[in-house]
Amino acid sequence: MKGRGVRVINPNDLQSVTPDAMAKTHFIIVDAVGVCEQDKTDSRPMEKRPSISLEKLLQAVALGNTEPDVISSIAGRLSRIEKRLSLEEKEEIKKINNGQGIKDLMAALVQSIDPDRHIESAKKISEMMRLQRSSSNRLQTR
């Protein structure tokens, strides 16, 4: 049933069944009969530092902290904040941030800690350096 929990729901649809909810920010799985004694999937939450305030996480980044857990926690918090914003607030953020919204920022944060992207980037740089050395060697032999 985890699949149902992670589904996205329009805030208006959610409010029609849960009037006091502004937006879906999380879900809780209750196993009343013990069907899931063990976790069957490898689902990792983005929130790695739940006990640290967003302000302190942002201060850590401002001081040069680039730990993946810190970046991931900020992205997770921004995701929850973005769901609570009105359309006008989202537009105001885009206006202030050169057309970039919170979702764009979250995507950039997640990509910045993606090890596969780091490897791909390193391969491209390595190939460029190899081509540059090869070109330099050809110029020197002429």
Backbone hydrogen bonds in HBPLUS format (Angstrom, degrees):
<---DONOR---> <-ACCEPTOR-->    atom                        ^
c    i                          cat <-CA-CA->   ^        H-A-AA   ^      H-
h    n   atom  resd res      DA  || num        DHA   H-A  angle D-A-AA Bond
n    s   type  num  typ     dist DA aas  dist angle  dist       angle   num
A0004-ARG N   A0001-MET O   3.06 MM   3  5.49 132.3  2.30 107.5 118.4     1
A0005-GLY N   A0001-MET O   3.40 MM   4  6.81 150.5  2.50 144.8 152.8     2
A0005-GLY N   A0002-LYS O   2.95 MM   3  5.03 118.1  2.34  98.2 114.4     3
A0006-VAL N   A0002-LYS O   3.13 MM   4  6.45 148.9  2.23 159.3 166.5     4
A0007-ARG N   A0004-ARG O   3.42 MM   3  5.42 156.1  2.48  99.1 105.9     5
A0013-ASP N   A0010-ASN O   2.98 MM   3  5.29 117.4  2.38 107.9 123.1     6
A0014-LEU N   A0010-ASN O   2.98 MM   4  6.29 159.3  2.02 159.1 165.9     7
A0015-GLN N   A0011-PRO O   2.92 MM   4  6.10 157.4  1.98 146.5 152.4     8
A0016-SER N   A0012-ASN O   3.09 MM   4  6.31 133.1  2.32 137.4 149.2     9
A0016-SER N   A0013-ASP O   3.22 MM   3  5.17 131.5  2.47  91.8 104.7    10
A0017-VAL N   A0014-LEU O   3.13 MM   3  5.52 141.4  2.28 105.9 115.9    11
A0018-THR N   A0014-LEU O   2.71 MM   4  5.76 142.5  1.85 150.2 163.1    12
A0021-ALA N   A0018-THR O   3.04 MM   3  5.70 169.4  2.05 128.1 131.4    13
A0052-ILE N   A0049-ARG O   3.23 MM   3  5.76 164.9  2.25 118.0 122.5    14
A0057-LEU N   A0053-SER O   3.01 MM   4  6.35 154.9  2.07 150.2 157.9    15
A0058-LEU N   A0054-LEU O   2.88 MM   4  6.11 162.8  1.91 155.7 159.8    16
A0059-GLN N   A0055-GLU O   2.93 MM   4  6.17 150.5  2.02 143.4 152.2    17
A0060-ALA N   A0056-LYS O   2.92 MM   4  6.12 152.8  2.00 143.7 150.7    18
A0061-VAL N   A0057-LEU O   3.09 MM   4  6.45 154.8  2.15 147.5 153.5    19
A0062-ALA N   A0058-LEU O   2.91 MM   4  6.15 157.6  1.96 146.9 153.7    20
A0063-LEU N   A0059-GLN O   2.99 MM   4  6.24 135.8  2.19 142.5 153.8    21
A0063-LEU N   A0060-ALA O   3.20 MM   3  5.15 130.3  2.46  92.1 105.1    22
A0065-ASN N   A0060-ALA O   2.90 MM   5  5.32 160.2  1.94 146.3 141.0    23
A0064-GLY N   A0061-VAL O   2.89 MM   3  5.03 161.7  1.92 110.4 114.3    24
A0070-VAL N   A0067-GLU O   3.03 MM   3  5.40 124.0  2.36 108.9 122.4    25
A0071-ILE N   A0067-GLU O   3.10 MM   4  6.43 167.2  2.12 160.9 164.2    26
A0072-SER N   A0068-PRO O   2.82 MM   4  5.86 163.7  1.85 151.2 156.4    27
A0073-SER N   A0069-ASP O   3.02 MM   4  6.05 152.7  2.09 136.9 144.2    28
A0074-ILE N   A0070-VAL O   3.03 MM   4  6.32 156.7  2.08 150.0 156.0    29
A0075-ALA N   A0071-ILE O   3.02 MM   4  6.30 160.5  2.05 150.6 155.7    30
A0076-GLY N   A0072-SER O   2.96 MM   4  6.20 157.7  2.01 148.7 154.7    31
A0077-ARG N   A0073-SER O   2.94 MM   4  6.18 157.0  2.00 148.9 154.9    32
A0078-LEU N   A0074-ILE O   2.89 MM   4  6.11 161.8  1.93 153.7 158.7    33
A0079-SER N   A0075-ALA O   2.98 MM   4  6.18 147.3  2.09 143.1 152.0    34
A0080-ARG N   A0076-GLY O   3.22 MM   4  6.56 155.3  2.28 144.9 149.8    35
A0081-ILE N   A0077-ARG O   2.96 MM   4  6.26 157.8  2.01 151.2 158.0    36
A0082-GLU N   A0078-LEU O   2.80 MM   4  5.91 162.8  1.83 151.0 155.6    37
A0083-LYS N   A0079-SER O   3.29 MM   4  6.50 146.1  2.41 141.6 148.8    38
A0084-ARG N   A0081-ILE O   2.96 MM   3  5.36 143.5  2.10 109.3 120.0    39
A0085-LEU N   A0082-GLU O   3.37 MM   3  5.36 150.4  2.47  98.8 106.9    40
A0090-LYS N   A0086-SER O   3.01 MM   4  6.31 157.3  2.06 151.2 157.5    41
A0091-GLU N   A0087-LEU O   2.99 MM   4  6.21 155.7  2.05 146.7 153.1    42
A0092-GLU N   A0088-GLU O   2.93 MM   4  6.17 152.2  2.01 146.4 154.3    43
A0093-ILE N   A0089-GLU O   3.01 MM   4  6.28 156.0  2.07 147.5 153.1    44
A0094-LYS N   A0090-LYS O   3.05 MM   4  6.35 156.8  2.11 145.3 151.6    45
A0095-LYS N   A0091-GLU O   2.92 MM   4  6.18 153.8  1.99 147.5 154.7    46
A0096-ILE N   A0092-GLU O   3.00 MM   4  6.26 159.7  2.05 150.5 155.1    47
A0097-ASN N   A0093-ILE O   2.90 MM   4  5.95 143.9  2.03 145.4 155.9    48
A0099-GLY N   A0094-LYS O   2.71 MM   5  4.44 152.1  1.78 156.8 149.0    49
A0100-GLN N   A0097-ASN O   3.04 MM   3  5.38 164.3  2.06 117.8 122.2    50
A0105-LEU N   A0101-GLY O   3.12 MM   4  6.50 156.0  2.18 148.5 154.9    51
A0106-MET N   A0102-ILE O   2.80 MM   4  6.10 161.1  1.84 156.3 161.6    52
A0107-ALA N   A0103-LYS O   2.94 MM   4  6.12 160.9  1.97 148.0 152.8    53
A0108-ALA N   A0104-ASP O   3.01 MM   4  6.25 157.2  2.06 145.9 152.1    54
A0109-LEU N   A0105-LEU O   2.92 MM   4  6.19 155.9  1.98 151.0 157.6    55
A0110-VAL N   A0106-MET O   2.92 MM   4  6.19 166.1  1.94 156.3 159.4    56
A0111-GLN N   A0107-ALA O   2.91 MM   4  6.06 161.8  1.95 149.5 155.0    57
A0112-SER N   A0108-ALA O   2.95 MM   4  6.05 142.2  2.10 139.5 149.6    58
A0113-ILE N   A0110-VAL O   3.24 MM   3  5.55 148.5  2.35 104.3 112.7    59
A0114-ASP N   A0111-GLN O   3.23 MM   3  5.05 165.9  2.26 102.4 106.4    60
A0117-ARG N   A0114-ASP O   3.08 MM   3  5.45 125.1  2.40 107.0 119.9    61
A0118-HIS N   A0114-ASP O   3.20 MM   4  6.59 150.5  2.29 147.8 156.6    62
A0119-ILE N   A0115-PRO O   2.99 MM   4  6.27 159.1  2.03 150.6 155.1    63
A0120-GLU N   A0116-ASP O   3.00 MM   4  6.21 163.7  2.03 146.7 151.3    64
A0121-SER N   A0117-ARG O   2.90 MM   4  6.01 158.4  1.94 146.0 152.1    65
A0122-ALA N   A0118-HIS O   2.92 MM   4  6.13 157.0  1.97 147.4 153.7    66
A0123-LYS N   A0119-ILE O   2.94 MM   4  6.20 154.2  2.01 150.5 157.4    67
A0124-LYS N   A0120-GLU O   3.06 MM   4  6.34 156.6  2.12 147.1 152.9    68
A0125-ILE N   A0121-SER O   2.99 MM   4  6.27 162.9  2.02 152.2 156.6    69
A0126-SER N   A0122-ALA O   2.90 MM   4  6.03 160.2  1.94 147.7 153.6    70
A0127-GLU N   A0123-LYS O   2.94 MM   4  6.14 157.1  1.99 148.0 153.8    71
A0128-MET N   A0124-LYS O   2.94 MM   4  6.18 158.0  1.99 149.4 155.5    72
A0129-MET N   A0125-ILE O   2.93 MM   4  6.17 157.0  1.98 150.8 156.9    73
A0130-ARG N   A0126-SER O   2.95 MM   4  6.17 154.2  2.02 145.7 153.0    74
A0131-LEU N   A0127-GLU O   2.95 MM   4  6.18 161.0  1.99 150.3 154.9    75
A0132-GLN N   A0128-MET O   2.92 MM   4  6.10 152.0  1.99 144.1 152.3    76
A0133-ARG N   A0129-MET O   2.91 MM   4  6.14 159.7  1.95 150.6 155.2    77
A0134-SER N   A0130-ARG O   2.96 MM   4  6.13 159.0  2.00 147.5 153.8    78
A0135-SER N   A0131-LEU O   2.92 MM   4  6.09 155.3  1.98 144.6 151.1    79
A0136-SER N   A0132-GLN O   2.89 MM   4  6.12 157.6  1.94 147.4 153.8    80
A0137-ASN N   A0133-ARG O   2.87 MM   4  6.06 160.0  1.91 151.3 156.5    81
A0138-ARG N   A0134-SER O   3.11 MM   4  6.34 152.7  2.19 143.1 149.8    82
A0139-LEU N   A0135-SER O   3.07 MM   4  6.36 152.9  2.15 146.2 153.4    83
A0140-GLN N   A0136-SER O   3.00 MM   4  6.24 152.3  2.08 150.2 157.6    84
A0141-THR N   A0137-ASN O   3.14 MM   4  6.30 143.9  2.27 143.7 152.1    85
